[in-house]
Amino acid sequence: MSVTQFFDTPQGRRIAYHKSGHTRPTVVFLGGLKSDMEGTKAVHLEAWARARGQSFLRFDYSGHGESAGRFEDGCIGDWHEDTLAAVNALTEGPLVVVGSSMGGWQALLLARAMPGRIRGLVTIAAAPDFTEDSYWAGFSEAQKRALEEVGQVELPSDYMEPYVITRRMIEDGRKRLVLRDPLVLDFPVRFLQGTEDTAVSPQTALRLLDHAEGPDMRLLMVKGKDHRFSDEDCLKLIEMHVEAVL
């Protein structure tokens, strides 16, 4: 296992990361909301990449894992800046991007920001625009008032302690939406989704597939799998589709 290293972004945020291998393209793993780079999928993919000698990067957004900052102070735009900073500082040449849940949204933002460097894209239960289409759309009037008056609300999670959702996260998310404007993905793309996912609806995957444009785009719905998508069968599927877009 590699040792955690750190770098400072142009915005002054201290980011923890692991980088290994030399063969390009670099596979970049982008984790989910309140997840970290020690998650099952990230660590498994690193081991897979090491066995191939493939260049691989995983990191923690600010306010996540070993990186500096508080989760409650962050937003989609901050984590997009972290992603851009990590890719620019720690990689060269072509990229294959793997994004899980919120990391799927981050992967799409990265592809929009630097399309010329993306060789392929794999998402796992991608959650584009969730701050607007899931959180805000699902808030009660009382929650919306609390967000305005208190500045935050707490939402329960099936996987960890409640999420603290701030007004800043909602307002910033509206600047980062990817399902309202053309989304051109001019490289091989694989969307992976479990049918029993209660955190990100399979309908989100269908909407993303319908909205995005590209020459080689496929959606794999896996019956019976939930949002974790990290049992042995799912990990093999992730490997297979990352190798396909490589």
N, C-alpha and C positions, 0 to 999 in steps of 0.2 A: 504494500500500500504506500502510495506517495505521501509526502509530508505537505501539510497545508502551507501555502504561501499567500502573500498579501500584496496588493498594489493600491494606490490612491487614484481615484477617478479625477477628471478635470474639475468636478464639482466638489472635490474634497472628501468624498466618501471612501472609507477603507474597506476593500472588498477581498474576501478570502476565496482562494481558488486552488484547484489541482490541475496540472497540465502534464501530459505524458505523450510519448510517441513522436514520430517524425514524418511518417508517410502521409502526404496530403491526398485528398482534402482533410481538413480538420473537422472532426465531429464535435459539435458544440451542444451540450445538454442544457436546456432551460427548464428549471423546475417550476412547480406550482406555487400558489399563494400559501404562504406560511410553511412551505416545504423547505427542504435544504438539500445540499449536494451530497449528503450521506444517505439519501433515500435509496430504496432497493433498485429502482430503475437506473439511476445515475451510476451507482457503484457497479452494477452488473454490466452496464454498457462500457464502463471504463475497463473492466477486466476483459471484456470481449475485444475492445480496441487494442489493449496491450498484447493480446495473443496474436493479433495481426500486425503489430507494429504501427497501428494507425494513430495519427495525431488526434488527441482527445482533450477537451476542456470541459470542466464542470466548475461552477462557482456559486456563491451565495449572493443574492441581491442584498442591498443594504437593508438592515432590519431583519434579516433572515440568518439562521445558522451562526456561523462564525464571523460574519461580516459585522461591521460597526453599525450603530444606529438602532432605533426602536421601530418595530413594525408599524405602530400607530402613526408614526410621522411620515411614512412613505406613501407612494401612490404609483399608478401604472406608469406615468411619465418618468418618475425617478428610476424605476426598475428598467425602463427602456434605456435611459441614459447609462445605467450600470452595464446593461448588455452591450450597448455600443462601445463603451469604454473598454470592457473586457475583450471584446473581439478585436478592437483596434490595437490595444496594447499587447495582447498575448497571442495573436494568431497572424499568419500571413497567408495569402493565396485563397484558394477556393474553400468553401465551407459546406458541410452537410449539417443542417440544424434539426435537432430533435427537441420538440417542445411538449411538455406535459401540462394539461389543464391550463392555468393562467400562463404557463410557459408556451402554450400553443398560441395564445394572443401575442405574447412577446416575440415568438418566432415569426409571426405574420408582420408585426411592426418592423422587425429586423429585415425581413425580405423586402418590405416597402422602402426601407431606408438605404439598403445597399444591394439591390437586385443583381448587380454584376458579379458579386462574390458568391452568391448562393448556387451550389451545384445540385442540391436536392433538399427536400424538406419532409420530415415525418412528424406528425402530431399524434398525441395520445390523449383522447378526451379533451380536445382543444376547447377553450372557453373564451372565444373572442367576444368583446363587448359585454361581458357579464355584469360589470358595474351598473350598466344602464338597463339591460334586458332581463337580468335576473334580480339583482339587488333593488335598484330603484323601482322597477316595474312591480316588484313584489312587496314593497314597503306599504304598510298601512298608513293612514293619515297621521296616526299618532307617532309612528316612526319617522315620517317625513318632518313632522313638527320638532321631534327630538333632534333630528339631524340639523335642522335650522337653528334651534335654540341652544342645544347643548354642544353640537358639533360632532356628535358620534352616536352610533347605536351598536349594540352587541347582537350578533347573529349566532345561533347554535350551529355546531358542526358535527357531522357523523364521525369525524376522524380525529378530532383534537378539541382543545378548549375553544370557547366561543371566539369568533372573529370580531374584532373591533373595526367597524367600518366608519370612516370619517367623512365629513362633508367634502374635505379636500379630495379624497379618493374618488368620490362620485363626480365632482366637478371636473377634475383632471381627466377622468375616464372619458368624458364627453369629447375631449380633444383628441382622443386616441382611437376612436371607433373605426373599425375596418369593414363592417358589413353594410355601410351606408354609401360608400363610394366604390368605384371600380377597384377590384383586387386582382391584379395580374400576377400569376405565379408561373413564370416562363421557364420551368425546370420540373423534373419529376417530383411529384407530391403524393404522399400516402397519408390519409387520415385514418386513424385507428380508434374504434369506439366500442365500448361494451354496451349491450342492450339493457343491462340491469343497473346502469349508472344512475344514481339518484342525485348526484351533485351537478352533473352536466347532462342535460337531456339529449338522447339520441337525435331529437329534432334539431338540436344545434348543429350537429355534424351534417345533417341533411341540408340545412340552410347554408352552411359554409360551402359544401360541395356545389350547391346550386348557384351560389353567388360568385365564387372565385372562377377565374378564367385561366386556362393553361393547356398545353398540348398533351400532358401526361399526368392525369389526376385521377386518383382512385380512393374510394372509401371502403374500408373493411369493417363491417359490423360483426362483432363477436358475441354470439348468443351466450347469455348467462354470466358475462363478466361485468364487474362493477367498476367504480371510479379508480380503484387502486391499480387495476390492470397490471399486476405485478406477480402473479403466480408463475410457475415454471412455463406453462404453455404460452402465456402472454409475453414473457420475456423472450422466448424463442421467436414469437411473431415480430416483436420489435427488432430483434437482431436481423431477421430475414428481410424486413422492409428497409432498414437502414442500409443493408448490403445492396439491396436492389437499386436504391437511388444513388449509391456510390458509383 
